[in-house]
Every structure is written in C-alpha cells, then in structure tokens.
C-alpha cells in the first residue's frame, strides 16, 4: 500500500554502530566525551573549559585553525565548539574542511561567535554547523546545548532494541542515527537527521517554520525562522532524487513544509 510505514524494534546488531562506544547512551558516559574548543581568546577558552570540566567533560583546546584541524583528526572529539574569527584559517574554512573529511564529516559543530547577524548565522549553518550561539553567552546554556547534542548523537547500549522507521525506500535507525535510502547509507548532520525524524513521524501534516523551530530546535532557542529553510535545503540535497523538484519534502506555499511518504513507494 502506498505510503505504508512501520516503526519497529530491532535487537542490537553487533557492528551496526561500531563507530560509537557501546555505552554512550548513559549520562555517566556522556560526561566523559571529548569536546574540542577552537577559540583564539584565552579568557573565553578558560571560561568554557571550566564549565565543561566542572560537568565532567574532557576538553581539548586550539587557538588557531591549523592546530584545530590536526587535533580534530588525531583526537576525534565527540563535539566541536568553533569560533568564526580565528587567526590563519577562519572558522568557516575550518568548518568547511572538517565537513569535507569522511571521518569528521558528521562530528557535531557548535559555532560560538560574536557575529550575530542573520547572514552570518545562515552562512554558518550552510557551511555545516549544527548549532549557532552568539557572544556574549551563558556558559550554563552552552553546557546544556553540548549535553543535548551529545545525547542525541550517540545511541543506546548495543544490547538494547533499536527503534526503526521503515517506509518503502527509506530506513532510519533512531538509536544509531543511521539512514539508508534505496539501500545506500546517507551521511546526515545532526540537525538534518532530527528534521527527517520529525517529518517522518508526522507524515502529510503541514508545519510552519515557527512550529518546526519550536518542535525541533526547542522553545528556548532564539534563531531566525529562515534557519529552517537552510536545513530543509541541505536535507533535500541528501534525500531527494531532484532537490530542485522535491517529491518527499514538499513546500506548502504561504504555510510551511510537509513530508510525503507516498513518494517513497515509487
């Protein structure tokens, strides 16, 4: 039947999530994850380090782009906090380089910068950032966002059942964050994965940009509604056969977006 979908529990599958530690679903394990701070101002690095280490995180530091790329490649952090205005390579160049490397392409990046304009935010997101905070900032909010990203990025223990979405050509493992389309794995950023999960769980329902921001980003995150458009474009490039003429993520003019599962059966 067109549009038929199912959510299933699949028992732990050995190496299905071998790139993630088996116990990363536990809060105690999350606290031990590595966070790389890329920031040229020592006072800000010290402030962020203090608050992260107080919460039990392992913190790495880099003050310029070149050093940060070396650290990211050798240490494989679970999350990167990235300033845009760096000596040498800019933060955008660092972000672009990380996203171009297979082993680091899906590491979450949280941009922390004084650039607060809408253009800067959109550019940062289009370059591959998963979240964007502006200075001055609340250290407690920063730690909360880091925890939330890590909680969503790393799945539960391997011996726990997996929650799956299966509909036609699309398969999504909600626990390991693995997505397959036509049998081929898709590399999605964290926010794109969350958007896809959000839409497939509410097929054919139209959501405004404001509703999507509230339900995917959260009520206490203050970003522009156009941010949704940026991530929709990025997600369409991954899942649509022709992202210029989408059949899965449809635009409802004057309202917002909806997910069309029937297109998965064709």
KEVEXVO-690921 format. One line per 3 residues: their letters; for each residue x, y, z of C-alpha. Coordinates in pm, 1 decimal. Layout:
KEVEXVO-690921
A = X,Y,Z | ...
***
This chain:
KEVEXVO-690921
XXX = 0.0,0.0,0.0 | 134.4,345.1,-91.0 | 273.5,537.6,198.8
XXX = 272.4,234.5,428.4 | 517.1,278.5,712.7 | 620.0,99.4,1024.8
XXX = 823.0,159.9,1335.9 | 998.9,-147.9,1463.3 | 1227.2,-258.4,1741.9
XXX = 1539.5,-434.8,1621.8 | 1770.3,-608.8,1869.2 | 2131.3,-492.4,1898.2
XXX = 2317.2,-583.6,1579.5 | 2680.3,-627.8,1667.8 | 2883.1,-391.2,1449.5
XXX = 2591.1,-183.6,1328.7 | 2709.2,104.9,1544.5 | 3071.6,6.1,1594.0
XXX = 3187.9,363.2,1536.9 | 3021.7,465.6,1864.0 | 3111.3,346.6,2214.5
XXX = 2859.8,87.1,2332.3 | 2764.4,276.4,2649.9 | 2730.4,628.5,2515.7
XXX = 2358.4,632.2,2592.5 | 2433.5,667.5,2965.9 | 2472.0,1008.1,3130.2
XXX = 2794.3,899.1,3301.6 | 2945.6,812.4,2964.8 | 2830.5,1138.0,2809.5
XXX = 3019.3,1330.5,3077.1 | 3345.1,1170.0,2963.7 | 3309.4,1265.8,2597.6
XXX = 3576.6,1484.3,2437.4 | 3489.7,1839.7,2338.8 | 3729.0,2043.9,2123.7
XXX = 3719.5,2422.0,2179.7 | 3854.1,2623.5,1885.8 | 3885.3,2979.9,2012.7
XXX = 4168.9,3235.2,1995.0 | 4068.5,3430.5,2308.5 | 4221.4,3261.4,2612.5
XXX = 3969.2,3410.3,2857.2 | 3679.7,3255.7,2665.1 | 3860.0,2921.3,2632.3
XXX = 3924.1,2920.0,3005.7 | 3560.8,3005.2,3080.5 | 3422.5,2732.3,2855.1
XXX = 3680.1,2478.9,2976.5 | 3597.8,2549.1,3340.2 | 3224.0,2495.7,3295.5
XXX = 3263.8,2185.1,3079.1 | 3521.2,2024.2,3307.8 | 3305.0,2104.1,3610.1
XXX = 3038.5,1889.9,3444.9 | 3288.3,1608.0,3381.7 | 3371.7,1661.5,3015.3
XXX = 3718.6,1607.0,2870.7 | 3825.3,1930.9,2699.9 | 4076.3,1990.0,2420.5
XXX = 4181.7,2338.3,2310.7 | 4310.9,2503.9,1993.8 | 4371.3,2874.3,1936.3
XXX = 4400.7,2869.6,1554.8 | 4258.5,2683.6,1259.9 | 4561.5,2477.8,1159.6
XXX = 4614.4,2335.7,1509.2 | 4243.5,2262.6,1542.3 | 4236.3,2051.9,1225.4
XXX = 4531.2,1846.3,1349.1 | 4368.6,1795.7,1690.9 | 4035.1,1701.4,1538.1
XXX = 4199.2,1441.5,1313.3 | 4411.3,1284.2,1587.5 | 4173.8,1307.5,1886.5
XXX = 3837.0,1253.6,1712.8 | 3629.4,1471.4,1950.2 | 3262.7,1398.9,2003.5
XXX = 3174.1,1766.3,1952.7 | 3349.6,2084.3,1838.6 | 3286.1,2437.2,1968.7
XXX = 3407.8,2670.1,1694.9 | 3472.2,3044.9,1682.5 | 3446.3,3210.8,1340.5
XXX = 3713.1,3478.8,1379.5 | 4040.8,3287.4,1408.8 | 4398.7,3370.6,1308.4
XXX = 4508.8,3196.7,990.5 | 4222.6,2976.5,875.7 | 3884.9,3128.4,955.7
XXX = 3620.6,2934.7,1143.6 | 3420.8,2893.8,823.2 | 3725.1,2746.2,647.9
XXX = 3779.2,2509.8,940.4 | 3413.9,2404.5,927.1 | 3427.5,2350.1,550.9
XXX = 3746.1,2142.2,582.0 | 3601.7,1925.0,860.8 | 3284.9,1859.7,664.3
XXX = 3493.6,1750.3,364.0 | 3673.7,1477.1,562.7 | 3492.2,1143.9,579.7
XXX = 3598.6,1063.2,935.8 | 3496.4,1404.8,1071.2 | 3205.2,1496.5,845.3
XXX = 2938.7,1403.5,1099.4 | 3105.8,1539.3,1415.8 | 2862.1,1798.3,1556.6
XXX = 2984.2,2158.1,1533.2 | 2850.2,2431.0,1760.3 | 2956.7,2775.2,1641.7
XXX = 3022.0,3022.9,1924.2 | 3092.6,3366.7,1782.9 | 3041.4,3741.4,1815.9
XXX = 2893.8,3750.5,1465.5 | 2524.4,3783.6,1537.2 | 2374.7,3890.8,1204.7
XXX = 2122.0,3675.0,1025.1 | 2356.0,3648.0,725.0 | 2637.3,3513.4,945.0
XXX = 2406.2,3257.6,1106.8 | 2274.1,3134.2,774.6 | 2624.8,3116.2,627.8
XXX = 2750.0,2919.8,928.2 | 2462.9,2673.3,903.2 | 2508.8,2635.4,528.9
XXX = 2878.5,2558.7,586.5 | 2775.3,2266.3,806.2 | 2728.4,2390.7,1163.1
XXX = 2471.9,2203.5,1372.6 | 2405.3,2486.4,1616.6 | 2495.2,2855.1,1649.5
XXX = 2539.8,3064.8,1965.7 | 2641.1,3427.6,1983.6 | 2862.8,3612.7,2230.7
XXX = 2806.1,3722.0,2498.3 | 2669.4,3384.2,2601.4 | 2550.1,3192.5,2905.0
XXX = 2802.0,2919.6,2999.2 | 2519.4,2717.7,3153.4 | 2320.7,2733.9,2830.5
XXX = 2631.4,2632.9,2634.7 | 2682.8,2325.9,2856.5 | 2314.5,2237.8,2822.8
XXX = 2337.7,2255.4,2444.3 | 2653.0,2041.9,2443.5 | 2478.1,1778.8,2656.8
XXX = 2169.0,1783.9,2434.5 | 2372.9,1739.8,2115.6 | 2576.7,1452.9,2261.8
XXX = 2264.3,1284.6,2395.2 | 2107.3,1292.1,2050.2 | 2423.4,1196.4,1862.8
XXX = 2522.7,877.0,2044.5 | 2293.2,577.4,2062.3 | 2199.8,340.6,2345.7
XXX = 2389.6,26.7,2451.3 | 2423.2,-230.4,2173.3 | 2216.3,-490.9,2361.4
XXX = 1908.6,-268.3,2374.0 | 1647.2,-285.8,2095.8 | 1665.8,-26.1,1820.7
XXX = 1374.6,190.9,1719.9 | 1340.0,180.6,1342.3 | 1140.8,363.3,1077.3
XXX = 1081.3,165.9,757.3 | 882.6,300.9,465.1 | 945.2,195.3,106.8
XXX = 1294.1,306.7,2.9 | 1376.5,469.9,338.7 | 1510.4,313.6,658.8
XXX = 1600.3,511.8,972.1 | 1758.4,374.2,1288.5 | 1662.8,627.8,1555.2
XXX = 1917.1,492.0,1804.0 | 2229.7,468.8,1588.7 | 2134.7,769.0,1369.7
XXX = 2186.0,558.8,1057.4 | 1979.3,637.6,748.3 | 1953.5,433.6,428.0
XXX = 1778.0,534.2,108.1 | 1746.0,275.9,-169.2 | 1981.0,61.8,40.0
XXX = 2256.2,324.4,37.0 | 2377.5,491.2,359.6 | 2319.7,865.4,390.5
XXX = 2553.5,1092.6,585.9 | 2329.8,1347.0,758.1 | 2427.9,1618.3,1000.3
XXX = 2261.6,1608.1,1340.5 | 2005.7,1877.5,1263.1 | 1916.1,1723.4,927.2
XXX = 1864.7,1386.6,1097.9 | 1639.1,1546.4,1358.2 | 1438.6,1721.1,1086.7
XXX = 1394.8,1398.9,891.1 | 1288.7,1210.4,1204.5 | 1044.4,1487.6,1289.4
XXX = 881.4,1482.4,946.3 | 853.2,1104.2,904.9 | 680.7,1082.1,1241.6
XXX = 411.8,1325.1,1122.5 | 351.7,1235.8,755.5 | 139.5,1463.1,536.9
XXX = 96.6,1717.9,815.5 | 189.2,2075.9,728.6 | 415.0,2262.4,972.6
XXX = 504.2,2629.9,968.5 | 865.1,2740.9,1014.3 | 786.3,2861.3,1364.4
XXX = 633.1,2527.4,1458.8 | 936.3,2341.8,1322.6 | 1172.3,2566.8,1518.9
XXX = 978.6,2505.6,1840.1 | 945.1,2129.6,1792.4 | 1292.8,2051.0,1654.6
XXX = 1518.2,2326.2,1793.9 | 1321.9,2387.8,2115.5 | 1120.5,2675.0,2262.5
XXX = 1419.2,2842.9,2429.3 | 1639.8,2866.2,2119.7 | 1623.8,3210.7,1962.2
XXX = 1709.2,3183.1,1593.8 | 1551.3,3312.1,1275.9 | 1272.3,3111.8,1105.0
XXX = 1479.7,3122.9,783.6 | 1717.2,2880.0,955.3 | 1457.3,2612.9,880.2
XXX = 1483.3,2686.9,507.6 | 1862.3,2639.9,519.3 | 1834.3,2296.8,678.5
XXX = 1546.1,2192.0,454.6 | 1763.8,2269.8,150.6 | 2051.8,2067.5,294.5
XXX = 1823.4,1773.1,374.9 | 1666.2,1780.4,28.3 | 2011.5,1755.2,-131.5
XXX = 2055.6,1427.4,57.0 | 1719.8,1256.9,18.8 | 1559.0,1389.5,-299.4
XXX = 1625.7,1244.7,-643.1 | 1598.0,1601.6,-774.3 | 1627.3,1857.4,-495.5
XXX = 1513.7,2133.2,-733.1 | 1183.3,1945.6,-776.9 | 1131.3,1770.3,-442.0
XXX = 878.4,1489.9,-400.3 | 941.2,1395.9,-34.6 | 978.1,1726.1,149.2
XXX = 714.4,1948.3,-7.2 | 674.0,2323.2,25.9 | 320.7,2436.8,102.3
XXX = 326.4,2791.9,-26.2 | 246.4,3051.4,235.8 | 235.8,2793.2,515.3
XXX = 546.2,2576.9,552.1 | 653.1,2220.1,477.3 | 518.1,1865.9,485.8
XXX = 654.2,1514.4,434.3 | 505.0,1299.5,157.6 | 569.1,927.4,232.9
XXX = 389.7,812.9,-82.3 | 692.8,921.2,-285.3 | 898.2,654.6,-106.3
XX = 696.6,381.8,-279.3 | 788.6,493.5,-631.3
***
